[in-house]
């Protein structure tokens, strides 16, 4: 999933010392599933925010 890959790159961008180790950890099936859930929740919250603001406010 490209979105998950992008999120992993974002999460590891600031890591200096253990970047490879962190990248391996974040690419495990469990971590990728967790990241997928975070992305889904984020999208849901953005959508709900737009709905709550109404058609003329956002």
PDB file with one MODEL, atoms N, CA, C and O in Angstrom:
MODEL        1
ATOM      1  N   UNK A   1       0.852  -1.180   0.000  1.00  0.00           N
ATOM      2  CA  UNK A   1       0.000   0.000   0.000  1.00  0.00           C
ATOM      3  C   UNK A   1       0.900   1.247   0.000  1.00  0.00           C
ATOM      4  O   UNK A   1       1.684   1.443   0.928  1.00  0.00           O
ATOM      5  N   UNK A   2       0.790   2.074  -1.021  1.00  0.00           N
ATOM      6  CA  UNK A   2       1.644   3.263  -1.117  1.00  0.00           C
ATOM      7  C   UNK A   2       1.449   4.249   0.038  1.00  0.00           C
ATOM      8  O   UNK A   2       2.399   4.912   0.454  1.00  0.00           O
ATOM      9  N   UNK A   3       0.229   4.346   0.552  1.00  0.00           N
ATOM     10  CA  UNK A   3      -0.015   5.264   1.673  1.00  0.00           C
ATOM     11  C   UNK A   3       0.757   4.823   2.913  1.00  0.00           C
ATOM     12  O   UNK A   3       1.318   5.649   3.632  1.00  0.00           O
ATOM     13  N   UNK A   4       0.779   3.527   3.152  1.00  0.00           N
ATOM     14  CA  UNK A   4       1.513   3.002   4.305  1.00  0.00           C
ATOM     15  C   UNK A   4       3.006   3.245   4.117  1.00  0.00           C
ATOM     16  O   UNK A   4       3.697   3.641   5.055  1.00  0.00           O
ATOM     17  N   UNK A   5       3.501   3.008   2.908  1.00  0.00           N
ATOM     18  CA  UNK A   5       4.918   3.252   2.619  1.00  0.00           C
ATOM     19  C   UNK A   5       5.288   4.712   2.856  1.00  0.00           C
ATOM     20  O   UNK A   5       6.346   5.006   3.413  1.00  0.00           O
ATOM     21  N   UNK A   6       4.422   5.618   2.434  1.00  0.00           N
ATOM     22  CA  UNK A   6       4.660   7.049   2.632  1.00  0.00           C
ATOM     23  C   UNK A   6       4.674   7.395   4.114  1.00  0.00           C
ATOM     24  O   UNK A   6       5.509   8.180   4.564  1.00  0.00           O
ATOM     25  N   UNK A   7       3.757   6.815   4.868  1.00  0.00           N
ATOM     26  CA  UNK A   7       3.700   7.071   6.307  1.00  0.00           C
ATOM     27  C   UNK A   7       4.962   6.547   6.998  1.00  0.00           C
ATOM     28  O   UNK A   7       5.503   7.205   7.887  1.00  0.00           O
ATOM     29  N   UNK A   8       5.421   5.380   6.594  1.00  0.00           N
ATOM     30  CA  UNK A   8       6.648   4.822   7.173  1.00  0.00           C
ATOM     31  C   UNK A   8       7.835   5.732   6.870  1.00  0.00           C
ATOM     32  O   UNK A   8       8.664   5.976   7.747  1.00  0.00           O
ATOM     33  N   UNK A   9       7.925   6.231   5.653  1.00  0.00           N
ATOM     34  CA  UNK A   9       9.007   7.161   5.306  1.00  0.00           C
ATOM     35  C   UNK A   9       8.940   8.405   6.176  1.00  0.00           C
ATOM     36  O   UNK A   9       9.964   8.914   6.632  1.00  0.00           O
ATOM     37  N   UNK A  10       7.722   8.891   6.402  1.00  0.00           N
ATOM     38  CA  UNK A  10       7.537  10.073   7.237  1.00  0.00           C
ATOM     39  C   UNK A  10       7.967   9.795   8.682  1.00  0.00           C
ATOM     40  O   UNK A  10       8.607  10.632   9.318  1.00  0.00           O
ATOM     41  N   UNK A  11       7.612   8.623   9.185  1.00  0.00           N
ATOM     42  CA  UNK A  11       7.947   8.269  10.564  1.00  0.00           C
ATOM     43  C   UNK A  11       9.443   8.063  10.767  1.00  0.00           C
ATOM     44  O   UNK A  11       9.963   8.324  11.851  1.00  0.00           O
ATOM     45  N   UNK A  12      10.134   7.600   9.738  1.00  0.00           N
ATOM     46  CA  UNK A  12      11.563   7.326   9.878  1.00  0.00           C
ATOM     47  C   UNK A  12      12.441   8.502   9.449  1.00  0.00           C
ATOM     48  O   UNK A  12      13.660   8.463   9.615  1.00  0.00           O
ATOM     49  N   UNK A  13      11.827   9.533   8.904  1.00  0.00           N
ATOM     50  CA  UNK A  13      12.592  10.672   8.386  1.00  0.00           C
ATOM     51  C   UNK A  13      13.490  11.300   9.450  1.00  0.00           C
ATOM     52  O   UNK A  13      14.638  11.642   9.163  1.00  0.00           O
ATOM     53  N   UNK A  14      12.993  11.453  10.651  1.00  0.00           N
ATOM     54  CA  UNK A  14      13.758  12.112  11.700  1.00  0.00           C
ATOM     55  C   UNK A  14      14.704  11.194  12.454  1.00  0.00           C
ATOM     56  O   UNK A  14      15.515  11.664  13.253  1.00  0.00           O
ATOM     57  N   UNK A  15      14.614   9.901  12.216  1.00  0.00           N
ATOM     58  CA  UNK A  15      15.469   8.952  12.934  1.00  0.00           C
ATOM     59  C   UNK A  15      16.874   8.978  12.350  1.00  0.00           C
ATOM     60  O   UNK A  15      17.059   8.819  11.143  1.00  0.00           O
ATOM     61  N   UNK A  16      17.846   9.178  13.206  1.00  0.00           N
ATOM     62  CA  UNK A  16      19.223   9.236  12.727  1.00  0.00           C
ATOM     63  C   UNK A  16      19.972   7.936  13.015  1.00  0.00           C
ATOM     64  O   UNK A  16      20.544   7.324  12.113  1.00  0.00           O
ATOM     65  N   UNK A  17      19.960   7.527  14.271  1.00  0.00           N
ATOM     66  CA  UNK A  17      20.783   6.388  14.687  1.00  0.00           C
ATOM     67  C   UNK A  17      20.246   5.038  14.229  1.00  0.00           C
ATOM     68  O   UNK A  17      20.977   4.267  13.607  1.00  0.00           O
ATOM     69  N   UNK A  18      19.012   4.745  14.520  1.00  0.00           N
ATOM     70  CA  UNK A  18      18.459   3.409  14.294  1.00  0.00           C
ATOM     71  C   UNK A  18      17.455   3.382  13.153  1.00  0.00           C
ATOM     72  O   UNK A  18      16.457   2.665  13.220  1.00  0.00           O
ATOM     73  N   UNK A  19      17.709   4.147  12.119  1.00  0.00           N
ATOM     74  CA  UNK A  19      16.749   4.276  11.023  1.00  0.00           C
ATOM     75  C   UNK A  19      16.444   2.930  10.362  1.00  0.00           C
ATOM     76  O   UNK A  19      15.281   2.624  10.097  1.00  0.00           O
ATOM     77  N   UNK A  20      17.470   2.127  10.095  1.00  0.00           N
ATOM     78  CA  UNK A  20      17.250   0.830   9.450  1.00  0.00           C
ATOM     79  C   UNK A  20      16.453  -0.110  10.347  1.00  0.00           C
ATOM     80  O   UNK A  20      15.550  -0.811   9.889  1.00  0.00           O
ATOM     81  N   UNK A  21      16.800  -0.112  11.627  1.00  0.00           N
ATOM     82  CA  UNK A  21      16.095  -0.964  12.582  1.00  0.00           C
ATOM     83  C   UNK A  21      14.636  -0.535  12.707  1.00  0.00           C
ATOM     84  O   UNK A  21      13.738  -1.376  12.725  1.00  0.00           O
ATOM     85  N   UNK A  22      14.405   0.753  12.792  1.00  0.00           N
ATOM     86  CA  UNK A  22      13.049   1.283  12.875  1.00  0.00           C
ATOM     87  C   UNK A  22      12.263   0.942  11.614  1.00  0.00           C
ATOM     88  O   UNK A  22      11.092   0.568  11.690  1.00  0.00           O
ATOM     89  N   UNK A  23      12.898   1.070  10.470  1.00  0.00           N
ATOM     90  CA  UNK A  23      12.256   0.763   9.199  1.00  0.00           C
ATOM     91  C   UNK A  23      11.848  -0.709   9.143  1.00  0.00           C
ATOM     92  O   UNK A  23      10.747  -1.033   8.698  1.00  0.00           O
ATOM     93  N   UNK A  24      12.727  -1.596   9.590  1.00  0.00           N
ATOM     94  CA  UNK A  24      12.401  -3.032   9.627  1.00  0.00           C
ATOM     95  C   UNK A  24      11.205  -3.285  10.533  1.00  0.00           C
ATOM     96  O   UNK A  24      10.297  -4.038  10.181  1.00  0.00           O
ATOM     97  N   UNK A  25      11.210  -2.647  11.707  1.00  0.00           N
ATOM     98  CA  UNK A  25      10.108  -2.829  12.651  1.00  0.00           C
ATOM     99  C   UNK A  25       8.789  -2.340  12.065  1.00  0.00           C
ATOM    100  O   UNK A  25       7.767  -3.018  12.174  1.00  0.00           O
ATOM    101  N   UNK A  26       8.810  -1.167  11.445  1.00  0.00           N
ATOM    102  CA  UNK A  26       7.579  -0.588  10.905  1.00  0.00           C
ATOM    103  C   UNK A  26       7.060  -1.351   9.690  1.00  0.00           C
ATOM    104  O   UNK A  26       5.893  -1.209   9.327  1.00  0.00           O
ATOM    105  N   UNK A  27       7.900  -2.147   9.066  1.00  0.00           N
ATOM    106  CA  UNK A  27       7.482  -2.921   7.905  1.00  0.00           C
ATOM    107  C   UNK A  27       7.028  -4.338   8.248  1.00  0.00           C
ATOM    108  O   UNK A  27       6.757  -5.133   7.348  1.00  0.00           O
ATOM    109  N   UNK A  28       6.942  -4.662   9.534  1.00  0.00           N
ATOM    110  CA  UNK A  28       6.384  -5.968   9.897  1.00  0.00           C
ATOM    111  C   UNK A  28       4.884  -5.940   9.614  1.00  0.00           C
ATOM    112  O   UNK A  28       4.274  -4.870   9.619  1.00  0.00           O
ATOM    113  N   UNK A  29       4.287  -7.102   9.367  1.00  0.00           N
ATOM    114  CA  UNK A  29       2.839  -7.129   9.089  1.00  0.00           C
ATOM    115  C   UNK A  29       1.994  -6.470  10.188  1.00  0.00           C
ATOM    116  O   UNK A  29       1.017  -5.779   9.899  1.00  0.00           O
ATOM    117  N   UNK A  30       2.378  -6.691  11.443  1.00  0.00           N
ATOM    118  CA  UNK A  30       1.618  -6.104  12.550  1.00  0.00           C
ATOM    119  C   UNK A  30       1.711  -4.584  12.542  1.00  0.00           C
ATOM    120  O   UNK A  30       0.713  -3.894  12.745  1.00  0.00           O
ATOM    121  N   UNK A  31       2.906  -4.069  12.308  1.00  0.00           N
ATOM    122  CA  UNK A  31       3.081  -2.614  12.282  1.00  0.00           C
ATOM    123  C   UNK A  31       2.365  -1.994  11.094  1.00  0.00           C
ATOM    124  O   UNK A  31       1.735  -0.945  11.225  1.00  0.00           O
ATOM    125  N   UNK A  32       2.458  -2.637   9.938  1.00  0.00           N
ATOM    126  CA  UNK A  32       1.781  -2.111   8.747  1.00  0.00           C
ATOM    127  C   UNK A  32       0.268  -2.088   8.964  1.00  0.00           C
ATOM    128  O   UNK A  32      -0.401  -1.152   8.526  1.00  0.00           O
ATOM    129  N   UNK A  33      -0.280  -3.104   9.635  1.00  0.00           N
ATOM    130  CA  UNK A  33      -1.710  -3.133   9.926  1.00  0.00           C
ATOM    131  C   UNK A  33      -2.075  -1.998  10.876  1.00  0.00           C
ATOM    132  O   UNK A  33      -3.103  -1.343  10.703  1.00  0.00           O
ATOM    133  N   UNK A  34      -1.240  -1.770  11.872  1.00  0.00           N
ATOM    134  CA  UNK A  34      -1.481  -0.686  12.814  1.00  0.00           C
ATOM    135  C   UNK A  34      -1.439   0.670  12.113  1.00  0.00           C
ATOM    136  O   UNK A  34      -2.284   1.529  12.366  1.00  0.00           O
ATOM    137  N   UNK A  35      -0.466   0.860  11.243  1.00  0.00           N
ATOM    138  CA  UNK A  35      -0.360   2.112  10.481  1.00  0.00           C
ATOM    139  C   UNK A  35      -1.583   2.285   9.589  1.00  0.00           C
ATOM    140  O   UNK A  35      -2.097   3.395   9.448  1.00  0.00           O
ATOM    141  N   UNK A  36      -2.050   1.199   8.990  1.00  0.00           N
ATOM    142  CA  UNK A  36      -3.253   1.254   8.152  1.00  0.00           C
ATOM    143  C   UNK A  36      -4.449   1.732   8.973  1.00  0.00           C
ATOM    144  O   UNK A  36      -5.241   2.547   8.500  1.00  0.00           O
ATOM    145  N   UNK A  37      -4.581   1.231  10.193  1.00  0.00           N
ATOM    146  CA  UNK A  37      -5.681   1.651  11.063  1.00  0.00           C
ATOM    147  C   UNK A  37      -5.562   3.126  11.430  1.00  0.00           C
ATOM    148  O   UNK A  37      -6.565   3.838  11.471  1.00  0.00           O
ATOM    149  N   UNK A  38      -4.348   3.583  11.695  1.00  0.00           N
ATOM    150  CA  UNK A  38      -4.123   4.998  12.011  1.00  0.00           C
ATOM    151  C   UNK A  38      -4.521   5.871  10.826  1.00  0.00           C
ATOM    152  O   UNK A  38      -5.184   6.893  11.000  1.00  0.00           O
ATOM    153  N   UNK A  39      -4.117   5.471   9.622  1.00  0.00           N
ATOM    154  CA  UNK A  39      -4.455   6.245   8.423  1.00  0.00           C
ATOM    155  C   UNK A  39      -5.961   6.273   8.189  1.00  0.00           C
ATOM    156  O   UNK A  39      -6.515   7.306   7.813  1.00  0.00           O
ATOM    157  N   UNK A  40      -6.623   5.144   8.411  1.00  0.00           N
ATOM    158  CA  UNK A  40      -8.078   5.087   8.247  1.00  0.00           C
ATOM    159  C   UNK A  40      -8.763   6.000   9.255  1.00  0.00           C
ATOM    160  O   UNK A  40      -9.698   6.721   8.907  1.00  0.00           O
ATOM    161  N   UNK A  41      -8.302   5.972  10.498  1.00  0.00           N
ATOM    162  CA  UNK A  41      -8.870   6.839  11.529  1.00  0.00           C
ATOM    163  C   UNK A  41      -8.649   8.304  11.180  1.00  0.00           C
ATOM    164  O   UNK A  41      -9.549   9.126  11.347  1.00  0.00           O
ATOM    165  N   UNK A  42      -7.461   8.632  10.698  1.00  0.00           N
ATOM    166  CA  UNK A  42      -7.145  10.009  10.316  1.00  0.00           C
ATOM    167  C   UNK A  42      -8.079  10.488   9.203  1.00  0.00           C
ATOM    168  O   UNK A  42      -8.608  11.598   9.268  1.00  0.00           O
ATOM    169  N   UNK A  43      -8.277   9.655   8.191  1.00  0.00           N
ATOM    170  CA  UNK A  43      -9.177  10.011   7.084  1.00  0.00           C
ATOM    171  C   UNK A  43     -10.609  10.181   7.581  1.00  0.00           C
ATOM    172  O   UNK A  43     -11.317  11.099   7.165  1.00  0.00           O
ATOM    173  N   UNK A  44     -11.025   9.290   8.473  1.00  0.00           N
ATOM    174  CA  UNK A  44     -12.378   9.368   9.026  1.00  0.00           C
ATOM    175  C   UNK A  44     -12.574  10.666   9.789  1.00  0.00           C
ATOM    176  O   UNK A  44     -13.603  11.326   9.643  1.00  0.00           O
ATOM    177  N   UNK A  45     -11.591  11.036  10.602  1.00  0.00           N
ATOM    178  CA  UNK A  45     -11.697  12.269  11.377  1.00  0.00           C
ATOM    179  C   UNK A  45     -11.737  13.493  10.468  1.00  0.00           C
ATOM    180  O   UNK A  45     -12.494  14.429  10.727  1.00  0.00           O
ATOM    181  N   UNK A  46     -10.932  13.498   9.404  1.00  0.00           N
ATOM    182  CA  UNK A  46     -10.962  14.620   8.453  1.00  0.00           C
ATOM    183  C   UNK A  46     -12.326  14.709   7.776  1.00  0.00           C
ATOM    184  O   UNK A  46     -12.867  15.799   7.592  1.00  0.00           O
ATOM    185  N   UNK A  47     -12.869  13.567   7.411  1.00  0.00           N
ATOM    186  CA  UNK A  47     -14.182  13.541   6.750  1.00  0.00           C
ATOM    187  C   UNK A  47     -15.271  14.034   7.697  1.00  0.00           C
ATOM    188  O   UNK A  47     -16.125  14.830   7.306  1.00  0.00           O
ATOM    189  N   UNK A  48     -15.242  13.564   8.939  1.00  0.00           N
ATOM    190  CA  UNK A  48     -16.233  14.007   9.925  1.00  0.00           C
ATOM    191  C   UNK A  48     -16.117  15.503  10.192  1.00  0.00           C
ATOM    192  O   UNK A  48     -17.125  16.184  10.386  1.00  0.00           O
ATOM    193  N   UNK A  49     -14.900  16.009  10.202  1.00  0.00           N
ATOM    194  CA  UNK A  49     -14.692  17.442  10.400  1.00  0.00           C
ATOM    195  C   UNK A  49     -15.334  18.236   9.267  1.00  0.00           C
ATOM    196  O   UNK A  49     -15.988  19.251   9.510  1.00  0.00           O
ATOM    197  N   UNK A  50     -15.150  17.778   8.031  1.00  0.00           N
ATOM    198  CA  UNK A  50     -15.760  18.458   6.887  1.00  0.00           C
ATOM    199  C   UNK A  50     -17.280  18.416   6.968  1.00  0.00           C
ATOM    200  O   UNK A  50     -17.951  19.409   6.686  1.00  0.00           O
ATOM    201  N   UNK A  51     -17.819  17.269   7.352  1.00  0.00           N
ATOM    202  CA  UNK A  51     -19.273  17.135   7.478  1.00  0.00           C
ATOM    203  C   UNK A  51     -19.794  18.071   8.561  1.00  0.00           C
ATOM    204  O   UNK A  51     -20.812  18.738   8.375  1.00  0.00           O
ATOM    205  N   UNK A  52     -19.094  18.121   9.695  1.00  0.00           N
ATOM    206  CA  UNK A  52     -19.536  18.954  10.811  1.00  0.00           C
ATOM    207  C   UNK A  52     -19.489  20.439  10.469  1.00  0.00           C
ATOM    208  O   UNK A  52     -20.329  21.210  10.935  1.00  0.00           O
ATOM    209  N   UNK A  53     -18.519  20.842   9.661  1.00  0.00           N
ATOM    210  CA  UNK A  53     -18.405  22.247   9.279  1.00  0.00           C
ATOM    211  C   UNK A  53     -19.478  22.658   8.292  1.00  0.00           C
ATOM    212  O   UNK A  53     -19.818  23.838   8.200  1.00  0.00           O
ATOM    213  N   UNK A  54     -20.007  21.716   7.565  1.00  0.00           N
ATOM    214  CA  UNK A  54     -21.048  22.040   6.595  1.00  0.00           C
ATOM    215  C   UNK A  54     -20.471  22.390   5.243  1.00  0.00           C
ATOM    216  O   UNK A  54     -19.262  22.578   5.107  1.00  0.00           O
ATOM    217  N   UNK A  55     -21.328  22.478   4.241  1.00  0.00           N
ATOM    218  CA  UNK A  55     -20.868  22.674   2.866  1.00  0.00           C
ATOM    219  C   UNK A  55     -20.233  24.038   2.593  1.00  0.00           C
ATOM    220  O   UNK A  55     -19.424  24.159   1.673  1.00  0.00           O
ATOM    221  N   UNK A  56     -20.576  25.051   3.359  1.00  0.00           N
ATOM    222  CA  UNK A  56     -20.075  26.396   3.077  1.00  0.00           C
ATOM    223  C   UNK A  56     -18.910  26.809   3.962  1.00  0.00           C
ATOM    224  O   UNK A  56     -18.471  27.957   3.902  1.00  0.00           O
ATOM    225  N   UNK A  57     -18.397  25.887   4.789  1.00  0.00           N
ATOM    226  CA  UNK A  57     -17.364  26.282   5.739  1.00  0.00           C
ATOM    227  C   UNK A  57     -16.084  25.475   5.615  1.00  0.00           C
ATOM    228  O   UNK A  57     -15.183  25.673   6.430  1.00  0.00           O
ATOM    229  N   UNK A  58     -15.948  24.596   4.667  1.00  0.00           N
ATOM    230  CA  UNK A  58     -14.691  23.934   4.687  1.00  0.00           C
ATOM    231  C   UNK A  58     -14.427  22.892   3.732  1.00  0.00           C
ATOM    232  O   UNK A  58     -13.342  22.309   3.738  1.00  0.00           O
TER     233      UNK A  58
ENDMDL
END
